[in-house]
Amino acid sequence: MVREMSNRNDGRKEHIKRGQQGGKITKVPKRNLTRHLRPEFFGALIFAVIFIYLIINILFYANKNKVAIYEVQGDNISTESRFTGVALRKENIISSDYAGYINYYIQNGKRSSKNGVIFSVDEGSKLYTEILEKSGVNQLQDNDIKQIKNVIYGYLDDYSGFRFDEVAEFKREVSDTIYELVNDTSIENMKSIASIGSTSAFHIKRAEEAGVVSYRNDKLCGIDFEQVTDAMFDKGYDVGQKNLRSTGLVSAGEPICRVVTDENWQIAVKVPENVYISLLEFETVSVYINDYYLPIECGLKTVQRGSSYYAVLSLDKYMPMYIDDRLLTVEFESSVEGGLKVPLSAITKKEFYLVPLTLLCDDHQYTGQVFKKEGYSEETGNPIYIPVYPSKYYSDDYYAYIDTELLDAGDVLDNPETGERFKVGLTNTIEGVYIVNKGYFQFVRVERIRQNAEYAIVKKGARDGLQLYDHIALDATQAKDKQIIY
């Protein structure tokens, strides 16, 4: 009994130890961290999470490559072959009667009025130097500066990273504009300088007729149709074009410029007999000149010389546009086919596997036909056929073009009905663009009909092909199959 009471006392002491003062046993409450947090804390926490999410998305968007999008437009194009044409104009060469320092006053491709000053020649260098010193760029007025800016802004409005071929033309246009403005000032300075002293060594050349001035010339200048020969249409024929503009001294009798005095001009085109016959019933025809994708209406005269056939086109417009060209590319719009206009930068090539069409098999679980690839069951290891569903593909008379993501080189396809087997590996490329209508890049095949330096006209109406108003990637090098862009 003593031992039992002792055990009770020991237990009571243990309870007192775990209690507080006075021997009372108390229950220690569990800590609750959230009971001391105010509602404002939760609001701030949610705001911080949203803010971090927005920052991450902004940084992701800022570092993401921007994809330029182009909306496909329709256009009409010619499907006839292209031919070489010789430009025939009423033109003459103006030469200098004196040797000396030359100063020009008309911009290339611009019109001079009758009796207008075309150039001046200073047999010494005094007046020439004074004119240049007083006619520098620093003498340009505010309106002159605005005119130069307009040329620059006009180029920038149409600029894209894929039109490098126009940079040289833009540079020449800016130079000619500045040169023309400077020389307008030179004329005024020339009058004041010449009125002061003797002008016996300073000579002004005026235009006898109004016309468009060009500082480029060739050996066919001034010819008419009777002087046109078959040799002019031979591939590689050189018209001997040269630049007449001089940078300083000229000699007496030296050609200075060419002046075209009539807006009416002709293009002589040598054509095959079948084209000649097809044109006999027409008096007017529409043509494309130098791959310009808008047709030009012109008069038509057909001429036969022995075994050679010619179409002589008469125009009363656009002469200044082609004033520096003697040999032109002409395309008749005798048959017109509608197409879709696509920038060349949007067109790319993609590689596909070629699989014989004879391997296509009917499949009861799939609407259409499938390819059957040899494989093995993971459960039993027995040979089986794995269906390959070609979603969208192009086919010619013999092969289907299958996306390389659907098959691997070395795969074997079977047609159980015929017993034909084929090992995948043969490839070919398809030309196409990447449409982005669904927010990701999707390759579609295109077929070019005609093109110029910037655009191609492709066929429309192809199955699963490009459609009018589709949105495509302007730069195909930025596109990757099935990559999400939004």
C-alpha positions in Angstrom: 0.0 0.0 0.0 2.9 2.4 0.8 4.3 1.7 -2.7 0.9 2.5 -4.3 0.6 5.9 -2.5 4.1 6.7 -3.5 3.3 6.1 -7.1 0.3 8.4 -6.8 2.4 11.2 -5.3 5.0 10.9 -8.1 2.2 11.2 -10.7 0.8 14.3 -9.0 4.2 15.9 -8.9 4.6 15.3 -12.6 1.2 16.9 -13.3 2.2 19.9 -11.2 5.5 20.3 -13.2 3.6 20.5 -16.4 1.2 23.1 -15.0 1.8 26.7 -13.9 2.4 28.2 -10.5 0.0 27.2 -7.7 0.0 23.7 -9.0 -2.9 24.3 -11.4 -3.0 22.4 -14.6 -3.6 24.7 -17.6 -4.1 24.0 -21.3 -1.5 25.7 -23.5 -3.3 27.1 -26.6 -2.0 26.4 -30.1 -0.4 29.3 -32.0 -2.6 30.8 -34.8 -0.5 33.0 -37.2 -3.4 34.2 -39.2 -5.5 35.6 -36.3 -3.1 38.6 -36.0 -3.1 39.4 -39.8 -5.4 42.1 -41.0 -7.4 41.9 -44.2 -5.2 44.6 -45.7 -2.3 42.1 -45.7 -4.2 39.7 -48.0 -5.1 42.5 -50.4 -1.4 43.6 -50.6 -0.3 40.0 -51.1 -2.7 39.5 -54.0 -1.7 42.9 -55.5 2.0 41.9 -55.3 1.4 38.6 -57.1 -0.5 40.3 -59.9 2.2 43.0 -60.2 4.9 40.4 -60.4 2.9 38.5 -63.0 2.5 41.7 -65.1 6.2 42.5 -64.9 7.1 39.0 -66.1 4.7 39.3 -69.0 6.0 42.8 -70.0 9.6 41.6 -69.9 8.6 38.5 -72.0 6.8 40.6 -74.5 9.7 43.2 -74.7 12.2 40.4 -75.5 9.9 38.6 -77.9 10.6 39.0 -81.6 7.9 41.1 -83.2 6.2 39.5 -86.2 5.1 41.8 -89.0 1.8 40.7 -90.5 0.7 41.2 -94.2 -2.9 40.9 -95.4 -3.1 39.0 -98.7 -4.6 41.1 -101.5 -6.0 40.1 -104.9 -4.5 41.3 -108.3 -4.8 40.5 -112.0 -1.8 39.4 -113.8 -0.7 38.4 -117.3 0.2 34.9 -118.1 1.8 35.5 -121.5 5.6 35.3 -122.0 7.7 38.4 -121.7 9.4 40.1 -124.7 12.1 42.7 -125.2 11.0 46.1 -126.5 13.1 49.0 -127.9 12.0 52.5 -126.8 11.6 55.0 -129.7 11.4 58.7 -128.9 11.7 62.1 -130.5 14.9 63.2 -128.9 18.1 65.0 -129.6 21.5 65.6 -128.0 22.6 69.0 -126.8 26.3 69.6 -126.8 28.5 72.4 -125.4 29.8 74.9 -127.9 32.6 75.9 -125.6 35.2 74.3 -123.3 35.1 75.2 -119.6 33.5 74.6 -116.3 29.9 73.4 -116.6 27.0 74.1 -114.3 23.6 72.2 -114.6 20.2 73.7 -113.9 17.7 70.9 -114.7 17.2 67.7 -112.7 17.4 64.4 -114.5 14.0 63.3 -115.7 12.5 66.8 -115.2 11.0 69.1 -117.9 12.6 72.2 -119.2 10.5 75.0 -120.7 11.2 76.5 -124.1 14.2 79.0 -123.7 14.8 77.7 -120.2 18.4 77.6 -119.0 19.7 74.0 -119.2 23.4 74.5 -118.4 26.1 77.2 -118.4 29.8 77.0 -119.3 32.5 79.3 -117.9 35.6 79.3 -120.0 37.5 80.6 -117.0 36.9 79.6 -113.4 36.1 82.9 -111.8 32.4 83.2 -112.3 32.1 79.4 -111.9 33.8 79.5 -108.5 31.7 82.5 -107.4 28.5 80.9 -108.4 29.4 77.7 -106.5 30.4 79.6 -103.4 27.2 81.5 -103.4 25.0 78.5 -104.2 26.0 76.0 -101.6 23.6 74.1 -99.4 23.8 76.7 -96.8 22.1 79.1 -99.2 19.0 76.9 -99.4 15.7 78.5 -98.1 13.3 76.9 -95.6 11.0 75.8 -98.5 14.0 74.1 -100.2 14.8 72.2 -97.0 11.1 71.1 -96.7 11.2 69.8 -100.3 14.2 67.7 -99.5 12.5 66.4 -96.3 9.5 65.5 -98.3 11.6 63.3 -100.6 13.1 61.6 -97.5 9.8 61.1 -95.7 8.2 59.7 -98.9 10.9 57.1 -99.0 10.5 56.3 -95.3 6.8 55.9 -95.6 7.2 53.1 -98.1 10.4 51.6 -96.6 10.6 48.1 -95.5 13.6 46.0 -94.6 13.3 44.0 -97.8 13.6 46.8 -100.4 17.3 47.4 -100.5 17.2 47.7 -104.3 15.6 51.1 -103.9 18.3 52.6 -101.7 20.5 53.6 -104.7 17.5 55.1 -106.4 16.6 57.0 -103.3 20.1 58.4 -103.0 20.1 59.5 -106.6 16.7 61.2 -106.1 17.9 63.1 -103.0 21.1 64.2 -104.8 19.2 65.3 -107.9 16.7 67.3 -105.7 19.5 69.1 -103.8 21.4 69.7 -107.1 18.3 71.2 -108.7 17.6 73.4 -105.7 21.2 74.6 -105.5 21.2 75.4 -109.2 17.9 77.3 -108.9 19.9 79.6 -106.6 22.8 79.5 -109.0 20.7 81.0 -111.8 19.8 84.0 -109.6 23.4 84.4 -108.5 24.6 84.0 -112.1 22.4 86.9 -113.2 23.7 89.2 -110.5 27.3 88.2 -111.0 27.1 88.5 -114.8 25.6 92.0 -114.6 28.6 93.3 -112.7 31.5 92.4 -115.0 32.2 91.1 -118.5 30.4 87.9 -119.5 32.3 87.1 -122.6 33.7 84.0 -121.1 30.4 82.9 -119.5 27.9 81.1 -121.8 24.3 80.0 -121.1 22.6 77.2 -123.0 18.9 77.5 -123.4 16.4 74.9 -124.6 15.1 75.5 -128.2 12.1 73.4 -127.4 10.3 72.3 -124.3 11.2 68.8 -123.3 12.3 66.3 -120.6 16.0 66.3 -119.8 18.1 63.2 -119.3 21.9 63.0 -118.6 22.1 59.4 -119.9 22.5 58.5 -123.5 23.1 55.4 -125.8 23.8 54.6 -129.4 20.1 54.1 -130.3 19.2 57.7 -129.5 16.8 59.2 -132.0 16.1 56.1 -134.1 12.7 55.3 -135.5 11.0 52.0 -136.3 12.5 51.8 -139.8 16.0 51.7 -138.2 15.1 48.9 -135.8 17.0 45.6 -136.5 16.6 42.0 -135.3 20.0 42.2 -133.7 18.7 44.7 -131.1 16.5 42.0 -129.6 19.3 39.4 -129.2 20.2 38.4 -125.7 23.2 40.3 -124.4 22.8 43.2 -126.9 24.6 46.3 -125.5 23.0 49.7 -126.3 26.2 51.4 -125.0 24.5 53.5 -122.4 26.7 56.1 -120.7 26.4 58.9 -118.2 26.8 62.4 -119.7 27.0 64.3 -116.4 30.4 65.8 -115.9 31.9 66.9 -112.6 33.8 70.0 -113.8 35.5 70.7 -117.1 33.9 69.9 -120.4 35.4 70.2 -123.9 33.8 72.0 -126.9 31.4 69.7 -128.8 31.0 67.3 -125.9 27.5 65.9 -125.4 25.9 67.4 -122.2 22.4 66.1 -122.1 19.6 64.4 -124.1 16.2 66.1 -124.4 13.0 64.3 -125.3 10.7 66.8 -126.9 7.5 64.8 -127.3 5.4 62.9 -124.8 4.2 60.6 -127.5 6.6 57.6 -127.9 6.7 54.1 -129.1 8.0 50.6 -128.1 9.0 48.2 -130.9 8.5 44.6 -129.7 9.7 41.5 -131.7 7.2 38.7 -131.1 6.7 35.1 -132.2 4.4 34.3 -135.1 1.6 32.9 -132.8 1.6 36.0 -130.7 1.6 38.2 -133.8 -1.4 36.4 -135.2 -3.3 36.7 -131.9 -2.7 40.5 -132.0 -3.9 41.1 -135.5 -7.5 41.8 -134.6 -6.6 44.5 -131.9 -6.0 48.2 -132.3 -5.2 48.7 -128.6 -3.7 46.4 -126.0 -2.7 46.5 -122.3 0.9 45.7 -121.4 3.1 45.4 -118.4 6.4 47.3 -118.7 9.5 46.3 -116.7 7.5 44.0 -114.4 5.3 46.9 -113.2 2.2 45.1 -111.9 -0.2 47.7 -113.2 -1.2 47.4 -116.9 -0.7 50.3 -119.3 -3.1 50.9 -122.2 -1.5 51.7 -125.5 -2.1 51.7 -129.3 -1.1 48.7 -131.3 0.3 48.3 -134.9 1.4 44.9 -136.2 4.2 44.7 -138.7 5.8 41.8 -140.6 9.3 42.1 -142.1 10.3 39.0 -144.0 10.3 36.2 -141.3 10.3 38.7 -138.4 7.1 39.9 -136.6 6.7 43.1 -134.6 4.2 44.8 -132.4 4.6 48.5 -132.3 3.1 50.1 -129.2 2.1 53.8 -129.2 2.0 55.6 -125.8 1.2 59.2 -124.8 2.0 58.8 -121.1 4.8 57.5 -118.8 7.6 58.7 -121.0 9.6 60.4 -118.1 9.2 57.2 -116.1 11.2 55.2 -118.6 13.3 58.0 -120.1 16.6 56.4 -119.1 15.7 52.9 -120.4 16.2 51.9 -124.0 15.5 48.2 -123.8 12.3 47.4 -121.9 10.6 44.2 -120.8 7.1 44.0 -122.2 4.3 41.5 -121.3 1.0 41.4 -123.1 -2.2 41.2 -121.2 -3.8 39.0 -123.9 -5.0 36.5 -121.3 -5.5 37.6 -117.7 -5.7 35.4 -114.6 -6.7 36.5 -111.2 -4.1 35.9 -108.4 -3.1 36.9 -104.9 -0.3 39.5 -104.3 2.3 38.3 -101.8 5.6 40.0 -100.8 8.6 38.1 -101.9 9.9 38.3 -98.3 7.0 36.2 -97.1 7.8 33.3 -99.4 10.0 30.4 -98.3 10.7 26.8 -98.9 10.0 23.8 -96.7 11.2 20.2 -97.0 8.7 17.3 -97.2 9.0 13.5 -97.6 7.8 12.1 -100.9 5.6 9.0 -100.5 4.1 7.2 -103.5 0.3 7.8 -103.7 -0.1 4.0 -104.3 0.6 3.5 -100.6 -2.6 5.3 -99.5 -5.0 2.9 -97.8 -8.7 3.2 -96.8 -9.3 3.4 -93.0 -12.6 2.6 -91.4 -11.9 4.8 -88.3 -10.7 7.8 -90.3 -12.6 9.7 -93.0 -10.3 9.5 -96.0 -7.1 7.6 -96.5 -4.1 6.9 -94.4 -0.5 5.5 -94.6 0.3 2.4 -92.6 3.7 2.4 -91.0 5.3 -0.9 -89.8 5.7 -1.1 -86.1 5.6 -3.4 -83.1 3.1 -3.8 -80.2 4.5 -2.6 -76.9 2.4 -5.3 -75.1 3.1 -8.4 -77.2 5.9 -7.3 -79.4 4.1 -8.6 -82.5 4.2 -6.6 -85.8 1.4 -4.1 -86.3 0.5 -1.3 -88.6 0.6 2.2 -87.2 -1.8 4.6 -89.1 -0.3 7.9 -90.2 -2.9 10.6 -90.9 -1.8 13.1 -93.5 -3.8 16.2 -92.4 -2.9 18.6 -95.3 -0.5 17.8 -98.0 0.3 18.5 -101.6 0.5 15.8 -104.2 1.6 15.6 -107.8 0.8 12.8 -110.2 2.9 10.3 -108.4 3.9 11.4 -104.8 2.2 12.8 -101.7 4.3 15.5 -99.9 4.2 14.5 -96.2 5.3 16.8 -93.3 8.6 15.7 -91.9 7.0 15.8 -88.4 4.7 12.9 -89.2 7.4 10.5 -90.4 11.1 9.8 -89.8 13.7 8.9 -92.4 13.9 5.1 -92.4 10.3 4.4 -91.6 8.7 1.7 -93.7 5.2 2.1 -95.1 3.1 -0.8 -96.3 0.0 -1.2 -98.4 -1.5 -4.5 -97.2 -3.9 -4.7 -100.1 -1.2 -4.6 -102.8 1.8 -5.8 -100.8 3.8 -2.7 -101.7 6.5 -1.5 -99.2 8.4 1.8 -99.2 11.2 3.1 -97.1 10.8 6.8 -96.2 13.8 9.0 -97.1 13.1 10.7 -100.5 12.6 14.5 -100.0 11.6 17.5 -102.0 10.8 21.1 -101.2 7.6 23.1 -101.5 7.4 26.9 -101.8 4.9 28.5 -99.5 4.0 31.1 -96.9 3.1 31.0 -93.2 -0.4 32.0 -92.3 -1.2 33.3 -88.8 -5.0 33.4 -88.9 -5.2 31.1 -85.8 -2.5 32.7 -83.7 0.3 30.3 -84.7 2.4 29.7 -87.8 0.9 27.4 -90.3 2.7 26.6 -93.6 0.6 26.6 -96.8 1.8 26.0 -100.4 1.8 28.8 -103.0 2.5 28.7 -106.7 4.0 31.8 -108.4 2.5 33.0 -111.6 4.4 36.3 -112.0 6.6 38.6 -110.0 8.5 41.8 -109.9 11.3 43.1 -107.6 9.0 43.2 -104.5 5.8 41.1 -105.0 4.8 37.8 -106.5 1.4 37.0 -107.9 0.4 33.4 -106.8 -2.5 31.3 -107.8 -5.7 31.4 -105.7 -8.4 28.8 -105.1 -6.0 25.9 -104.3 -7.3 23.3 -101.9 -6.1 24.1 -98.4 -4.1 26.9 -100.0 -3.7 30.6 -99.5 -7.0 32.6 -99.6 -7.9 36.3 -100.1 -7.4 38.4 -96.9 -5.4 35.7 -95.1 -2.9 37.1 -92.7 0.7 35.9 -93.3 4.1 36.5 -91.8 5.8 39.3 -93.8 9.3 37.8 -93.0 9.2 34.1 -93.5 12.6 33.7 -91.7 10.9 34.6 -88.4 8.3 31.9 -88.8 8.5 28.4 -87.3 5.9 25.7 -87.7 3.1 25.7 -85.1 4.8 28.3 -83.0 2.3 30.5 -81.1 2.8 34.2 -81.9 0.1 35.8 -79.7 
